[in-house]
Amino acid sequence: MSWLWAIIVGLVLGLIAKAIIPGKQQIPLWLTTVFGIIGAVLGNWLATVFGINETRGIDWGRHILQLIGAVAVVGVGDALYAMVRGNRRTT
C-alpha cells in the first residue's frame, strides 16, 4: 500500500510543481510522477535533517519541503529531458 501512496503523492506533487514552474514543461505524465516521487523523498530527507519530519498534527514543514523538492526535481528534470530530446524551450 505504501507504493500506491508514493505514486499518488508523486503524481500530485509533480502536477503542482508543473503548475508552479513558469512555461510549458515537456516531460510526459509518467516522468512527472517519477520526479514528484523523487522530490517527495528529497523533501522527507530535508525534513529529517531539519528535525521536523514528525510533528504533532499536520506536518506542514515536511509538506512544504516535499513541494520544494518536487519543484526543483521537475524543473531540472524537464531541462535535462528537453536537452536529451533535442527540443528547444518556447517560453
N, C-alpha and C positions, 0 to 999 in steps of 0.2 A: 504494500500500500504506500510505502514511503516513496517508491519510484513514481507512482502515479501523481502524488502531491508535488514531487520535484518537477515533473513535466508540466503540470498545471501552473505552478508558481513561475517556472521558467517562461512559459508562454505569456502569462500576464505581464511579468516584468519586462520581457523582451518587447512586447507590444507597447507598453507605456514608454519604454526607452526610445523606441522608434518614433513615438509621438512627440517626445521632448526634443529629440535631436532635430535641428533645422534641416530642411531639404528633404529630398526623396532618397531613401535608402534602397539599395539594390539587392539586398540579401533575401533569399526565399524564407518562407514561414518556418520551415524545419530548422534552418540555421538561426533564425531569430530565437526560437525556443532553446536551442543548444546554448547560444550566447546568453540568454536570460538565466539559464541554469548555472552557467559558469559565473555570471555576475552575482547571483544569489549566494553561491558558495564563497566567493570573494568577500561579499558583504558580511556573511556569517563569520568568516575568519577575522575580518577587521573588528567586528563586534566583540569577539573573544579577546583580541589584542587590547581593545579599549576597556574591557571589563563590563560590557553592557549586553552580553549575549543572553543572559537570563535575568529578567527583572520581573517585578510583580505587575500584573496587568498586561496591557498590550505593549509589546516590545517596539515602540516607535523608533528608537535609535537604531535597532537592528534592521528594521524595515527600510529606513531611510538609507542606511549603508548598503543594503541589498540593491536598492534602486540606483544609487550612485554607481555601484559596481556594474550593474546591468547597462547603464548609460555608457560607461567607459568601455566595456567589452563590446557592446553593439557598435559604438562609434568606431573603435579601432578595427573590429572585425569587418564592418562594412567597407572601410577604406582598403583593407587588405583584400577583401573579396573583389572589389572593383579593380584593384591593381592586377590581381591574378587573372581575372576575366578579360582584362584589357578595356574595360568600359571607362569612359570619362564621365565625371560628375557634371550634371546640368543644373547646378544650383544658382 
